[in-house]
Amino acid sequence: MKKRKTFGKATQELREQLGSRKVLLEGNRKFMASFDSSKLSFEYDALIRARVDSDVGVVLKLANAYKVPVTARGTGTSLTGSASPVRGGWVLDMTLMKRIAIRKEKAMVVVQSGAVVSDIQAAADAEGLFYPPDPSSLKYCTIGGNIACNAGGMRCAKYGVTRDFVLALEGYLPNGEKVSWGGEYKKYATGYNIRDLWIGSEGTLGVVTKAVLRLVPKPEGRWTCVAAFENERKALSAVKSLLGEGLVPSILEYLDVNSVHCAEDIAGVRLFKEVGGKPLLLIEFDGNPSDLRLAKRTVRAWADRLALAFKEARGDKAADNLWEVRRKCSGAMFALGNAKINEDIVVPLESQLKFSDQLKRLQKRWNLPMPTFGHAADGNFHVNIMFHREDPDELERAEGAVGDLMKMVVDLGGMISGEHGIGLAKSPFLRIAKSEAEVAAMLAIKKALDPKRILNPGKIFEPYQVWKQQPITAGLPWDKKPILRK
Ligand SMILES: Cc1cc2nc3c(=O)[nH]c(=O)nc-3n(C[C@H](O)[C@H](O)[C@H](O)COP(=O)(O)OP(=O)(O)OC[C@H]3O[C@@H](n4cnc5c(N)ncnc54)[C@H](O)[C@@H]3O)c2cc1C
């Protein structure tokens, strides 16, 4: 852990105002909030466990008075270091604020920011409604973290990302003033839309305490299938052709040969006896019976024309068996290296073939395995650069490969992050993706809303050398339990 400034007087005053039960100065809970899933840990002064909205106001007002950095936090599943308190100060834990209230007649749910995403889904489901965003971490991550990162998942193919479901936000400006952007209604056109500015701002522009989310009717059924292709080019061409049929799959996941190798040869999950080691597309449709009938007819004909092999799931259990290949490939990758740089780049549909060709060249150039899978309908691919952390040469090559990858996707008209955000991990590449004018516009907003730069400082804009740092080895819950679908 790095030595950081201490803010003793401010912390003492905070404790006087909120009490020692809410302001922790030591202990395991405090340590566990010193890092997120990037495992970069930083020393900081106090962990605040907010229980009511006004606690957040108290924290931010004092932080402004004493210029103490504040990092808001959900469950710390961020993969980019966005929840790691790189500048020390205070960590504001929002997980105790987790109430969920369904508004059935309005097809909405009102949630506190610490509500866990799978709990929101379960509450909606119990009322015959559906909250579609499904990051693989959904059993752990909070809606506050999802809003701050504009989280995605597999179902974005049909339903979109977190942003598409946020109707309103309530919370605190960095100066500690309470604000609300929208309410329990579906539209508003009243001044600047700061709700959307907060979404994806990685906790740098405000702290969310409450959100109103849009729900949709629960789909009546689903149908899952998988197709294998001769090579990556054929698989990605087939994506374009499937989407060109006018169908909207709820999920359309791609696994390249290296990812399939991890699932088949390392994790022992093999979907096709006759063809092994071929890239796959996992496809799911949801909807009413007539939508599903149309999807089945069209997809079977599409697979006849383009796929090497094709398999349909009959029933939920069979569908889950098909998903096994996607679930298992990610963990199995650690047989290729003990460290993984998990990128989440985006390329437009028309550049996917070039992307796949250039990725092969990148792997050759840096001589590292880079199994790649992801959300093909959105062009959002997880490139997993595998290396051995203790080998300085491999580390150097992994860093070089990330830099090249970022330039490559921007040259292809894409973006350096589709769902994880920038945090610390992608901060060195922000200026590859965004022009000086664009970065200046973002910084002007930051300066206007947070002139003392107390909220999540050090993130997004200041290049940070993540991979040169030694991560801690503490176990996180999502390291131990199987995570669905990643
Ligand atoms: C195994 C695994 C799988 C994952 N799969 C996916 C995936 O499929 N799709 C995807 O998009 N992401 C995925 N992620 C990344 C991560 O789960 C998401 O970014 C998630 O949104 C983070 O939520 P959290 O509650 O853990 O937030 P944290 O990690 O605690 O915080 C993340 C960011 O949100 C800010 N923040 C948190 N709460 C608030 C608040 N109340 N107000 C303001 N800012 C706040 C923090 O300051 C920080 O910048 C995955 C992570 C893991 C470990």
The ligand as a Tripos MOL2 file, in Angstrom:
@<TRIPOS>MOLECULE
LIG
   53    58     1     0     0
SMALL
NO_CHARGES

@<TRIPOS>ATOM
      1 C1        -16.4330  -11.0810  -12.5820 C.3       1 LIG1
      2 C2        -16.8470   -9.7280  -13.0810 C.ar      1 LIG1
      3 C3        -17.6610   -9.6470  -14.1950 C.ar      1 LIG1
      4 C4        -18.0420   -8.3980  -14.6930 C.ar      1 LIG1
      5 N1        -18.8720   -8.3340  -15.7890 N.ar      1 LIG1
      6 C5        -19.2810   -7.1490  -16.2550 C.ar      1 LIG1
      7 C6        -20.1630   -7.0810  -17.3810 C.ar      1 LIG1
      8 O1        -20.5670   -8.0890  -17.9450 O.2       1 LIG1
      9 N2        -20.5470   -5.8530  -17.8080 N.ar      1 LIG1
     10 C7        -20.1220   -4.7170  -17.1980 C.ar      1 LIG1
     11 O2        -20.5110   -3.6280  -17.6200 O.2       1 LIG1
     12 N3        -19.2730   -4.7490  -16.1430 N.ar      1 LIG1
     13 C8        -18.8560   -5.9260  -15.6570 C.ar      1 LIG1
     14 N4        -18.0050   -5.9700  -14.5730 N.ar      1 LIG1
     15 C9        -17.5300   -4.7100  -13.9630 C.3       1 LIG1
     16 C10       -18.3330   -4.2110  -12.7390 C.3       1 LIG1
     17 O3        -19.0930   -5.2500  -12.1630 O.3       1 LIG1
     18 C11       -19.2350   -3.0620  -13.1100 C.3       1 LIG1
     19 O4        -18.4550   -1.9520  -13.5170 O.3       1 LIG1
     20 C12       -20.1930   -2.5950  -11.9970 C.3       1 LIG1
     21 O5        -21.0110   -1.5930  -12.5380 O.3       1 LIG1
     22 C13       -19.5120   -2.0590  -10.7520 C.3       1 LIG1
     23 O6        -20.4840   -1.9930   -9.7030 O.3       1 LIG1
     24 P1        -20.0230   -1.9290   -8.1710 P.3       1 LIG1
     25 O7        -21.2170   -1.8320   -7.3120 O.co2     1 LIG1
     26 O8        -19.1110   -3.0370   -7.8800 O.co2     1 LIG1
     27 O9        -19.2480   -0.5450   -8.1800 O.3       1 LIG1
     28 P2        -17.8010   -0.2210   -7.6140 P.3       1 LIG1
     29 O10       -16.8050   -1.1080   -8.2460 O.co2     1 LIG1
     30 O11       -17.8350   -0.1500   -6.1550 O.co2     1 LIG1
     31 O12       -17.6120    1.2470   -8.2040 O.3       1 LIG1
     32 C14       -17.4760    1.4560   -9.5700 C.3       1 LIG1
     33 C15       -17.5360    2.9500   -9.8750 C.3       1 LIG1
     34 O13       -18.8080    3.4400   -9.5180 O.3       1 LIG1
     35 C16       -18.6900    4.5380   -8.6280 C.3       1 LIG1
     36 N5        -19.8550    4.4680   -7.7300 N.ar      1 LIG1
     37 C17       -20.3020    3.3910   -7.0390 C.ar      1 LIG1
     38 N6        -21.4170    3.7110   -6.3820 N.ar      1 LIG1
     39 C18       -21.6850    5.0050   -6.6410 C.ar      1 LIG1
     40 C19       -22.7010    5.9120   -6.2450 C.ar      1 LIG1
     41 N7        -23.6950    5.5590   -5.4240 N.pl3     1 LIG1
     42 N8        -22.6640    7.1800   -6.7230 N.ar      1 LIG1
     43 C20       -21.6710    7.5770   -7.5520 C.ar      1 LIG1
     44 N9        -20.6780    6.7570   -7.9490 N.ar      1 LIG1
     45 C21       -20.6850    5.4930   -7.5100 C.ar      1 LIG1
     46 C22       -17.3480    4.3390   -7.9510 C.3       1 LIG1
     47 O14       -16.8370    5.5750   -7.4780 O.3       1 LIG1
     48 C23       -16.5340    3.7880   -9.0940 C.3       1 LIG1
     49 O15       -16.0930    4.8290   -9.9120 O.3       1 LIG1
     50 C24       -17.5910   -7.2070  -14.0590 C.ar      1 LIG1
     51 C25       -16.7700   -7.3100  -12.9330 C.ar      1 LIG1
     52 C26       -16.4020   -8.5550  -12.4360 C.ar      1 LIG1
     53 C27       -15.5380   -8.6250  -11.2200 C.3       1 LIG1
@<TRIPOS>BOND
     1     1     2 1
     2     2     3 ar
     3     2    52 ar
     4     3     4 ar
     5     4     5 ar
     6     4    50 ar
     7     5     6 ar
     8     6     7 ar
     9     6    13 1
    10     7     8 2
    11     7     9 ar
    12     9    10 ar
    13    10    11 2
    14    10    12 ar
    15    12    13 ar
    16    13    14 ar
    17    14    15 1
    18    14    50 ar
    19    15    16 1
    20    16    17 1
    21    16    18 1
    22    18    19 1
    23    18    20 1
    24    20    21 1
    25    20    22 1
    26    22    23 1
    27    23    24 1
    28    24    25 2
    29    24    26 1
    30    24    27 1
    31    27    28 1
    32    28    29 2
    33    28    30 1
    34    28    31 1
    35    31    32 1
    36    32    33 1
    37    33    34 1
    38    33    48 1
    39    34    35 1
    40    35    36 1
    41    35    46 1
    42    36    37 ar
    43    36    45 ar
    44    37    38 ar
    45    38    39 ar
    46    39    40 ar
    47    39    45 ar
    48    40    41 1
    49    40    42 ar
    50    42    43 ar
    51    43    44 ar
    52    44    45 ar
    53    46    47 1
    54    46    48 1
    55    48    49 1
    56    50    51 ar
    57    51    52 ar
    58    52    53 1
@<TRIPOS>SUBSTRUCTURE
     1 LIG1         1 GROUP 0 **** ****
